[in-house]
Amino acid sequence: MKHLKITAFVFAALTLAAAFFYIQAQPLERATTPTTKTTNKPVTQSKTVIMYATSWCPYCQKAREYFAANNIHYTEYDTEKDEQALQRYKSLGGRGIPFILIDELRISGFDEKRLHAIYYDE
């Protein structure tokens, strides 16, 4: 009887060890590259996006939502609350809000198709 208990214990220990090493040997799933919700293209973070906006502007809100939905990192400056931002906006020739800069390209207002084409080089 004692011999049977030892055999069962050894079998259980070997089974657990084999399962542990099997699990450890499995490759980890690779993290997927973030993609946009609208085109399922990989997200590109190599472009600098700056938006001059106000808190109350509905088109600024649409731009914020677009950036969030497409995982686009951007920096926002409120031209009513930040005097330096207002001066930069004016020096850049800003007219209307949102005023969006993608690298050196300028977009006045929110035009999703144009924004998408410029950001994704289409």
BAPASE-229368 format. One line per 10 residues: their letters; for each residue x, y, z of N, C-alpha, C, O, CB. Coordinates in nm, 3 decimals. Atoms other than C-alpha are relative to their C-alpha. Glycine has a CB too. Example, Ala and Ser with C-alpha at 12.3 -4.5 7.8 and 13.67 -1.06 7.14 Angstrom:
BAPASE-229368
AS) 0.089/-0.119/0.000/1.230/-0.450/0.780/0.090/0.120/0.000/0.194/0.118/0.066/-0.099/0.003/0.125; -0.082/-0.119/-0.006/1.367/-0.106/0.714/-0.077/0.109/0.073/-0.026/0.220/0.090/0.041/0.046/-0.142 $
//
This chain:
BAPASE-229368
MKHLKITAFV) 0.081/-0.119/0.000/0.000/0.000/0.000/0.086/0.126/0.000/0.058/0.224/-0.070/-0.093/-0.001/0.119; -0.089/-0.115/-0.008/0.284/0.235/0.091/0.066/0.026/-0.135/0.084/0.141/-0.176/0.107/-0.022/0.108; -0.062/-0.011/0.130/0.447/0.164/-0.244/-0.095/0.067/-0.100/-0.050/0.146/-0.183/0.043/-0.139/-0.052; 0.101/-0.059/0.088/0.122/0.261/-0.425/-0.014/0.150/0.025/-0.027/0.226/-0.071/-0.135/-0.070/0.019; 0.008/-0.143/-0.033/0.103/0.597/-0.241/0.120/0.076/-0.054/0.106/0.186/-0.107/-0.010/0.018/0.153; -0.122/-0.065/0.050/0.462/0.679/-0.332/-0.007/0.012/-0.152/0.029/0.116/-0.207/0.126/-0.079/0.043; 0.013/-0.001/0.145/0.398/0.588/-0.697/-0.101/0.106/-0.045/-0.075/0.179/-0.140/-0.043/-0.139/-0.052; 0.101/-0.101/0.033/0.084/0.804/-0.707/0.054/0.140/0.022/0.030/0.229/-0.060/-0.127/-0.022/0.084; -0.058/-0.131/-0.029/0.269/1.095/-0.547/0.103/0.040/-0.106/0.102/0.154/-0.153/0.066/-0.002/0.139; -0.101/-0.027/0.102/0.559/1.069/-0.794/-0.068/0.030/-0.134/-0.027/0.123/-0.204/0.097/-0.121/-0.015 $
FAALTLAAAF) 0.073/-0.023/0.125/0.316/1.046/-1.088/-0.063/0.139/-0.001/-0.054/0.211/-0.100/-0.108/-0.108/-0.019; 0.063/-0.132/-0.010/0.126/1.355/-0.968/0.104/0.110/-0.010/0.082/0.211/-0.079/-0.078/0.012/0.132; -0.106/-0.101/0.004/0.450/1.549/-0.915/0.056/0.015/-0.142/0.079/0.127/-0.188/0.113/-0.037/0.097; -0.051/-0.006/0.138/0.578/1.458/-1.263/-0.102/0.064/-0.094/-0.064/0.141/-0.182/0.036/-0.141/-0.049; 0.105/-0.059/0.083/0.245/1.551/-1.422/-0.004/0.151/0.019/-0.011/0.225/-0.079/-0.136/-0.062/0.034; 0.000/-0.144/-0.027/0.246/1.891/-1.252/0.125/0.067/-0.057/0.117/0.176/-0.113/-0.008/0.026/0.151; -0.124/-0.057/0.054/0.609/1.951/-1.348/-0.007/0.011/-0.152/0.033/0.112/-0.209/0.121/-0.087/0.042; 0.011/-0.002/0.145/0.541/1.858/-1.710/-0.095/0.111/-0.046/-0.067/0.182/-0.143/-0.049/-0.137/-0.053; 0.096/-0.105/0.035/0.237/2.089/-1.721/0.063/0.138/0.018/0.044/0.226/-0.067/-0.127/-0.012/0.086; -0.065/-0.127/-0.026/0.439/2.374/-1.570/0.098/0.033/-0.111/0.096/0.145/-0.163/0.072/-0.003/0.136 $
FYIQAQPLER) -0.099/-0.027/0.104/0.721/2.339/-1.823/-0.065/0.017/-0.137/-0.015/0.093/-0.220/0.102/-0.113/-0.005; 0.073/-0.017/0.126/0.473/2.305/-2.110/-0.054/0.142/-0.011/-0.042/0.206/-0.115/-0.114/-0.103/-0.012; 0.055/-0.136/-0.001/0.304/2.630/-2.013/0.112/0.102/-0.018/0.096/0.199/-0.093/-0.078/0.027/0.131; -0.112/-0.093/0.009/0.639/2.806/-1.972/0.060/0.002/-0.141/0.113/0.105/-0.183/0.107/-0.036/0.101; -0.061/0.009/0.132/0.753/2.690/-2.316/-0.086/0.062/-0.109/-0.036/0.085/-0.220/0.027/-0.143/-0.034; 0.088/-0.057/0.101/0.453/2.838/-2.498/0.038/0.145/-0.027/0.066/0.219/0.068/-0.147/-0.010/0.044; -0.034/-0.139/0.030/0.528/3.165/-2.681/-0.111/0.092/0.050/-0.229/0.058/0.045/0.022/0.019/-0.152; 0.098/-0.099/-0.044/0.359/3.471/-2.540/-0.064/0.063/-0.122/0.000/0.079/-0.226/0.065/0.109/0.089; 0.065/-0.071/0.109/0.104/3.640/-2.758/0.063/0.136/-0.013/0.088/0.203/0.087/-0.153/0.012/0.023; -0.057/-0.132/0.022/0.250/3.948/-2.914/-0.109/0.104/0.014/-0.224/0.083/-0.025/0.068/0.009/-0.138 $
ATTPTTKTTN) 0.095/-0.111/-0.009/0.086/4.274/-2.836/-0.028/0.047/-0.141/0.063/0.059/-0.223/0.055/0.116/0.090; 0.035/-0.046/0.133/-0.101/4.394/-3.137/0.033/0.148/-0.013/0.027/0.223/0.084/-0.149/-0.027/-0.030; -0.026/-0.140/0.028/-0.008/4.722/-3.298/-0.133/0.072/0.002/-0.228/0.026/-0.061/0.073/0.020/-0.135; 0.126/-0.073/0.000/-0.278/4.980/-3.225/-0.038/0.039/-0.142/0.048/0.074/-0.223/0.009/0.125/0.090; 0.048/-0.040/0.131/-0.491/5.053/-3.528/-0.111/0.103/0.015/-0.170/0.117/0.122/-0.051/-0.123/-0.080; 0.107/-0.098/-0.004/-0.734/5.325/-3.617/-0.133/-0.072/-0.007/-0.142/-0.182/-0.063/0.014/0.102/-0.116; 0.133/0.060/0.005/-1.103/5.253/-3.574/-0.063/0.019/-0.136/-0.148/-0.060/-0.177/-0.090/0.059/0.108; 0.065/-0.028/0.127/-1.191/5.406/-3.910/0.061/-0.077/-0.116/-0.011/-0.113/-0.209/0.007/0.147/-0.028; -0.062/0.066/0.114/-0.937/5.236/-4.138/0.072/-0.129/0.037/0.114/-0.203/-0.052/0.096/0.092/-0.066; -0.071/0.118/-0.047/-0.780/4.960/-3.926/0.146/0.000/-0.043/0.208/-0.106/-0.055/-0.069/-0.125/-0.051 $
KPVTQSKTVI) -0.141/-0.013/0.033/-0.436/5.094/-4.025/0.079/0.016/0.129/0.026/0.066/0.229/0.025/0.120/-0.095; -0.081/-0.019/-0.120/-0.148/5.088/-3.777/0.011/0.147/0.036/0.018/0.234/-0.051/0.140/-0.060/-0.021; -0.011/-0.137/-0.049/-0.125/5.398/-3.562/0.143/0.047/-0.018/0.238/-0.025/0.011/-0.043/0.010/0.148; -0.130/-0.060/0.018/0.163/5.626/-3.646/0.015/0.113/0.098/-0.069/0.203/0.104/0.020/0.051/-0.145; -0.022/-0.106/-0.098/0.306/5.842/-3.372/0.117/0.088/-0.041/0.168/0.164/0.042/0.024/-0.059/0.138; -0.118/-0.074/0.040/0.585/5.998/-3.577/-0.031/0.145/-0.035/0.061/0.225/-0.051/0.065/-0.068/-0.117; 0.036/-0.137/0.035/0.392/6.315/-3.660/-0.039/0.078/0.125/-0.100/0.024/0.217/-0.114/0.002/-0.103; 0.036/-0.088/-0.110/0.353/6.607/-3.425/-0.132/0.067/-0.033/-0.146/0.130/-0.138/0.111/0.106/0.026; 0.131/-0.059/0.020/-0.007/6.718/-3.389/-0.026/0.099/0.113/-0.019/0.064/0.231/-0.111/-0.108/-0.006; 0.033/-0.105/-0.096/-0.098/7.045/-3.218/-0.133/0.059/-0.041/-0.157/0.085/-0.159/0.112/0.110/0.006 $
MYATSWCPYC) 0.130/-0.060/0.029/-0.448/7.184/-3.189/-0.020/0.123/0.088/-0.007/0.116/0.211/-0.114/-0.103/0.022; 0.041/-0.121/-0.071/-0.539/7.540/-3.094/-0.151/-0.001/0.000/-0.214/-0.013/-0.105/0.059/0.132/-0.066; 0.143/0.022/-0.013/-0.894/7.529/-2.963/-0.057/0.083/0.115/0.014/0.159/0.181/-0.030/-0.149/0.021; 0.067/-0.055/-0.118/-1.148/7.650/-2.708/-0.084/-0.112/0.060/-0.111/-0.213/-0.005/-0.090/0.125/-0.036; 0.075/0.104/-0.069/-1.346/7.452/-2.456/-0.143/-0.013/-0.051/-0.201/-0.122/-0.044/-0.003/0.028/0.149; 0.141/0.000/0.039/-1.687/7.545/-2.598/-0.025/-0.035/-0.147/-0.140/-0.055/-0.186/-0.058/0.134/0.028; 0.013/0.019/0.145/-1.621/7.484/-2.971/-0.043/-0.142/-0.035/0.027/-0.237/0.000/0.132/0.034/-0.070; 0.045/0.136/0.035/-1.823/7.189/-3.110/0.092/-0.070/-0.102/0.105/-0.192/-0.098/-0.141/0.005/-0.056; -0.091/0.061/0.096/-1.577/7.134/-3.397/0.132/-0.041/0.066/0.196/-0.138/0.024/0.028/0.096/-0.117; -0.117/0.040/-0.079/-1.289/7.126/-3.148/-0.030/-0.134/0.068/0.056/-0.221/0.075/0.037/0.110/0.105 $
QKAREYFAAN) 0.040/0.125/-0.064/-1.480/6.853/-2.966/0.000/-0.115/-0.099/0.041/-0.226/-0.066/-0.140/0.014/0.063; -0.004/0.104/0.103/-1.521/6.660/-3.291/0.144/-0.040/-0.030/0.172/-0.158/-0.050/-0.070/0.050/-0.129; -0.142/0.030/0.024/-1.145/6.687/-3.348/0.055/-0.085/0.115/0.127/-0.182/0.091/0.082/0.130/-0.015; -0.045/0.079/-0.116/-1.079/6.559/-2.993/-0.048/-0.144/-0.011/0.027/-0.238/0.013/-0.051/0.063/0.131; 0.058/0.134/0.014/-1.311/6.265/-3.055/0.068/-0.078/-0.112/0.093/-0.198/-0.098/-0.151/0.010/-0.028; -0.071/0.065/0.111/-1.142/6.190/-3.388/0.138/-0.048/0.045/0.176/-0.162/0.017/0.013/0.096/-0.120; -0.133/0.037/-0.049/-0.797/6.192/-3.226/-0.009/-0.120/0.095/0.072/-0.213/0.086/0.068/0.120/0.070; 0.016/0.111/-0.095/-0.918/5.964/-2.946/-0.036/-0.130/-0.071/0.021/-0.235/-0.041/-0.108/0.035/0.105; 0.045/0.120/0.071/-1.092/5.721/-3.182/0.111/-0.061/-0.085/0.110/-0.182/-0.111/-0.118/0.033/-0.089; -0.107/0.047/0.087/-0.779/5.695/-3.397/0.135/-0.010/0.071/0.239/-0.026/0.008/0.013/0.092/-0.119 $
NIHYTEYDTE) -0.122/0.014/-0.081/-0.526/5.680/-3.112/0.110/0.096/-0.043/0.227/0.059/-0.046/0.052/-0.142/-0.007; -0.096/-0.101/0.043/-0.356/5.999/-3.230/0.034/0.088/0.119/-0.053/0.153/0.177/-0.055/0.085/-0.119; -0.046/-0.085/-0.110/-0.148/6.173/-2.966/0.008/0.144/-0.052/0.058/0.168/-0.162/0.140/-0.047/0.055; -0.005/-0.140/0.041/-0.185/6.551/-2.981/0.014/0.088/0.124/-0.013/0.045/0.236/-0.127/0.040/-0.080; -0.010/-0.100/-0.105/-0.117/6.862/-2.776/-0.102/0.107/-0.030/-0.111/0.157/-0.142/0.144/0.059/0.011; 0.105/-0.101/0.018/-0.401/7.106/-2.723/0.033/0.124/0.080/0.076/0.116/0.195/-0.137/-0.055/0.040; -0.014/-0.129/-0.067/-0.376/7.474/-2.639/-0.132/0.074/-0.009/-0.189/0.087/-0.118/0.115/0.084/-0.063; 0.125/-0.077/-0.004/-0.681/7.674/-2.532/0.036/0.147/-0.020/0.103/0.208/0.063/-0.077/-0.021/0.137; -0.037/-0.137/0.035/-0.653/8.014/-2.699/-0.071/0.105/0.086/-0.032/0.222/0.084/-0.031/0.026/-0.145; 0.068/-0.095/-0.089/-0.894/8.175/-2.450/0.059/0.001/0.140/0.047/0.100/0.212/-0.147/-0.033/0.008 $
KDEQALQRYK) -0.053/0.011/-0.136/-0.718/8.057/-2.135/0.152/0.018/0.006/0.207/0.038/0.114/-0.037/-0.134/0.059; -0.146/-0.005/0.004/-0.353/8.073/-2.246/0.044/0.111/-0.095/0.034/0.095/-0.217/0.059/-0.136/-0.043; -0.040/-0.116/0.081/-0.222/8.410/-2.368/0.114/-0.034/-0.095/0.116/0.011/-0.209/0.040/0.117/0.090; -0.112/0.039/0.087/0.100/8.259/-2.503/-0.049/-0.086/-0.116/0.000/-0.073/-0.229/0.107/-0.077/0.080; 0.057/0.082/0.107/-0.102/8.004/-2.700/-0.071/0.088/-0.102/-0.061/0.065/-0.222/-0.098/-0.105/0.058; 0.069/-0.093/0.091/-0.313/8.285/-2.844/0.101/0.072/-0.088/0.077/0.090/-0.208/-0.084/0.102/0.080; -0.103/-0.069/0.079/0.002/8.469/-2.954/0.062/-0.093/-0.103/0.087/-0.051/-0.216/0.109/0.055/0.093; -0.053/0.098/0.096/0.143/8.153/-3.118/-0.101/-0.024/-0.111/-0.066/-0.028/-0.229/0.035/-0.134/0.070; 0.109/0.020/0.096/-0.193/8.094/-3.288/-0.002/0.114/-0.101/-0.011/0.091/-0.222/-0.136/-0.009/0.073; 0.002/-0.117/0.088/-0.189/8.449/-3.428/0.124/0.004/-0.088/0.115/0.034/-0.207/-0.011/0.129/0.083 $
SLGGRGIPFI) -0.124/-0.006/0.077/0.176/8.429/-3.535/0.004/-0.107/-0.110/0.075/-0.091/-0.209/0.120/-0.017/0.093; 0.008/0.106/0.100/0.098/8.109/-3.727/-0.104/0.031/-0.108/-0.119/-0.044/-0.204/-0.033/-0.133/0.066; 0.104/-0.036/0.096/-0.181/8.287/-3.914/-0.131/-0.071/0.025/-0.211/-0.091/-0.066/0.047/-0.029/-0.140; 0.121/0.072/-0.035/-0.453/8.104/-3.730/-0.126/0.082/-0.026/-0.135/0.199/0.011/0.004/-0.042/0.144; 0.132/-0.061/0.025/-0.805/8.182/-3.846/-0.102/-0.108/0.027/-0.104/-0.211/-0.040/-0.013/0.057/-0.148; 0.101/0.099/-0.035/-1.092/7.999/-3.688/0.057/-0.108/0.089/0.179/-0.126/0.101/-0.059/-0.062/-0.125; -0.040/0.110/-0.087/-1.086/7.709/-3.450/-0.085/-0.121/-0.036/-0.198/-0.105/-0.081/-0.016/0.037/0.151; -0.136/0.029/-0.042/-0.986/7.442/-3.427/0.099/0.037/-0.109/0.066/0.040/-0.228/0.014/-0.148/0.036; -0.112/-0.024/0.090/-0.654/7.531/-3.585/0.099/-0.111/0.030/0.157/-0.115/0.138/0.063/0.146/0.017; -0.077/0.122/-0.024/-0.460/7.208/-3.627/0.127/0.002/-0.084/0.125/0.030/-0.204/-0.084/-0.125/-0.033 $
LIDELRISGF) -0.129/0.014/0.068/-0.094/7.165/-3.713/0.040/-0.147/0.003/0.043/-0.209/0.109/0.111/0.090/0.066; -0.055/0.135/0.009/0.031/6.829/-3.836/0.137/0.018/-0.061/0.151/0.045/-0.181/-0.092/-0.101/-0.086; -0.135/-0.041/0.036/0.405/6.874/-3.849/-0.007/0.146/-0.045/-0.040/0.232/0.037/0.062/-0.093/-0.113; 0.003/-0.140/0.046/0.424/7.189/-4.065/-0.128/0.034/-0.077/-0.146/0.149/-0.118/0.120/0.027/-0.088; 0.123/-0.025/0.075/0.086/7.152/-4.238/-0.108/0.056/0.091/-0.119/0.015/0.207/-0.049/-0.129/-0.068; 0.102/-0.069/-0.079/-0.204/7.370/-4.119/-0.139/-0.031/-0.052/-0.164/-0.035/-0.172/0.025/0.151/-0.001; 0.140/0.024/0.034/-0.574/7.293/-4.111/-0.083/0.095/0.086/-0.077/0.091/0.209/-0.042/-0.150/0.024; 0.093/-0.087/-0.072/-0.829/7.560/-4.019/-0.136/-0.066/0.000/-0.188/-0.102/-0.106/-0.008/0.142/-0.064; 0.128/0.069/-0.012/-1.151/7.407/-3.890/0.021/-0.150/0.007/0.134/-0.199/-0.001/-0.091/0.035/-0.117; -0.008/0.146/-0.007/-1.233/7.039/-3.861/-0.059/-0.060/-0.125/-0.179/-0.046/-0.153/-0.074/-0.053/0.126 $
DEKRLHAIYY) 0.040/0.072/0.121/-1.247/6.841/-4.183/0.061/-0.139/0.012/0.179/-0.159/-0.015/0.047/0.075/-0.133; -0.050/0.134/-0.030/-1.219/6.471/-4.101/0.075/-0.062/-0.116/0.180/-0.122/-0.096/-0.114/-0.089/0.040; -0.065/0.062/0.115/-1.132/6.359/-4.454/0.136/0.063/-0.027/0.233/-0.007/-0.056/-0.089/0.014/-0.124; -0.128/-0.068/0.024/-0.861/6.621/-4.496/0.100/-0.033/0.110/0.217/-0.060/0.083/-0.021/0.154/-0.009; -0.086/0.033/-0.113/-0.721/6.557/-4.149/0.055/-0.142/-0.015/0.174/-0.166/0.005/-0.078/0.014/0.132; -0.040/0.140/0.018/-0.713/6.183/-4.217/0.102/-0.013/-0.113/0.203/-0.081/-0.099/-0.124/-0.088/-0.030; -0.091/0.008/0.116/-0.546/6.229/-4.559/0.137/0.056/0.033/0.239/-0.001/-0.007/-0.058/0.074/-0.120; -0.129/-0.061/-0.034/-0.276/6.456/-4.418/0.074/-0.087/0.102/0.193/-0.112/0.086/-0.019/0.143/0.057; -0.066/0.078/-0.104/-0.206/6.245/-4.110/0.055/-0.132/-0.052/0.165/-0.174/-0.016/-0.096/-0.025/0.115; -0.039/0.130/0.052/-0.190/5.917/-4.299/0.064/0.005/-0.139/0.078/-0.098/-0.205/-0.119/-0.090/-0.004 $
DE) -0.067/-0.018/0.129/-0.022/6.060/-4.612/-0.076/-0.064/-0.115/-0.017/-0.134/-0.197/0.140/-0.058/0.005; 0.081/0.059/0.108/-0.307/5.959/-4.841/-0.028/0.102/-0.107/-0.095/0.072/-0.206/-0.132/-0.057/0.055 $
//
